[in-house]
Amino acid sequence: MSPRWMSTGRSAIPRVELVLRIITRTSLPPRVTSCRVSRSSGFPNTDAKVCELSYDRIRFEPARDSAGNPVPAQFYYQQTYFERR
């Protein structure tokens, strides 16, 4: 990971962008039923916490079939955050 620079007033602080991607599966009603990391942030505890929180916090409209009926689906979620260096 290469540092990016964030301007804060008179100085620039190096920071590293961390990206975590998870894949969730849903059921009906649309709730997360499984979660797995597809791109780690490099911090296993943080990755696990994002998956844990996805069960309680992620809400969305369900996927629909061609007749407009709700169906279980797979969704991708990306969390981006920064670590100061």
TARAJO-V774731 format. One record per pair of residues at least 6 apart in sequence whose C-alpha atoms are under 7 Angstrom apart, sorted by the first residue. I is the first residue (numbers start at 1). J is the second residue. D is the distance in Angstrom with one decimal. If there is no record, write none. Layout:
BEGIN
i=I j=J d=D
i=I j=J d=D
END
This chain:
BEGIN
i=1 j=16 d=6.6
i=2 j=16 d=6.6
i=3 j=14 d=5.7
i=3 j=15 d=5.3
i=3 j=16 d=4.8
i=4 j=14 d=5.8
i=4 j=15 d=5.3
i=4 j=16 d=6.0
i=5 j=12 d=6.1
i=5 j=13 d=5.8
i=5 j=14 d=4.7
i=5 j=15 d=6.0
i=6 j=12 d=5.5
i=6 j=13 d=5.4
i=6 j=14 d=6.4
i=6 j=15 d=6.9
i=7 j=13 d=6.5
i=14 j=84 d=6.2
i=14 j=85 d=5.4
i=15 j=82 d=6.2
i=15 j=83 d=5.4
i=15 j=84 d=4.2
i=15 j=85 d=5.2
i=16 j=82 d=5.5
i=16 j=83 d=5.2
i=16 j=84 d=6.3
i=16 j=85 d=6.9
i=17 j=80 d=7.0
i=17 j=81 d=6.0
i=17 j=82 d=4.6
i=17 j=83 d=6.5
i=18 j=41 d=5.5
i=18 j=80 d=5.7
i=18 j=81 d=5.4
i=18 j=82 d=5.7
i=19 j=41 d=5.3
i=19 j=78 d=6.9
i=19 j=79 d=5.8
i=19 j=80 d=4.6
i=19 j=81 d=6.6
i=20 j=39 d=5.4
i=20 j=40 d=5.2
i=20 j=41 d=4.8
i=20 j=47 d=7.0
i=20 j=78 d=5.7
i=20 j=79 d=5.2
i=20 j=80 d=6.4
i=21 j=37 d=6.0
i=21 j=38 d=5.5
i=21 j=39 d=4.9
i=21 j=40 d=6.8
i=21 j=77 d=5.7
i=21 j=78 d=4.4
i=21 j=79 d=6.3
i=22 j=35 d=6.5
i=22 j=36 d=5.5
i=22 j=37 d=4.4
i=22 j=38 d=5.3
i=22 j=39 d=7.0
i=22 j=76 d=5.9
i=22 j=77 d=5.4
i=22 j=78 d=6.5
i=23 j=35 d=5.6
i=23 j=36 d=5.4
i=23 j=37 d=6.4
i=23 j=38 d=6.5
i=23 j=74 d=6.9
i=23 j=75 d=5.8
i=23 j=76 d=4.7
i=23 j=77 d=6.5
i=24 j=32 d=6.1
i=24 j=34 d=5.5
i=24 j=35 d=4.5
i=24 j=36 d=6.7
i=24 j=74 d=5.6
i=24 j=75 d=5.2
i=24 j=76 d=6.3
i=25 j=32 d=5.7
i=25 j=33 d=5.6
i=25 j=34 d=5.2
i=25 j=35 d=6.7
i=25 j=73 d=5.8
i=25 j=74 d=4.4
i=25 j=75 d=6.3
i=26 j=32 d=4.5
i=26 j=33 d=5.2
i=26 j=72 d=5.3
i=26 j=73 d=5.4
i=26 j=74 d=6.3
i=27 j=33 d=6.4
i=27 j=72 d=4.7
i=28 j=71 d=6.9
i=28 j=72 d=6.2
i=30 j=60 d=6.9
i=30 j=61 d=6.9
i=30 j=62 d=5.4
i=31 j=59 d=6.7
i=32 j=54 d=6.9
i=32 j=55 d=5.2
i=35 j=51 d=5.8
i=36 j=51 d=7.0
i=37 j=47 d=7.0
i=40 j=47 d=6.5
i=41 j=47 d=6.6
i=62 j=70 d=5.6
i=62 j=71 d=6.7
i=63 j=70 d=5.7
i=63 j=71 d=5.6
i=63 j=72 d=6.7
i=63 j=73 d=6.2
i=64 j=70 d=4.4
i=64 j=71 d=5.4
i=65 j=71 d=6.4
END
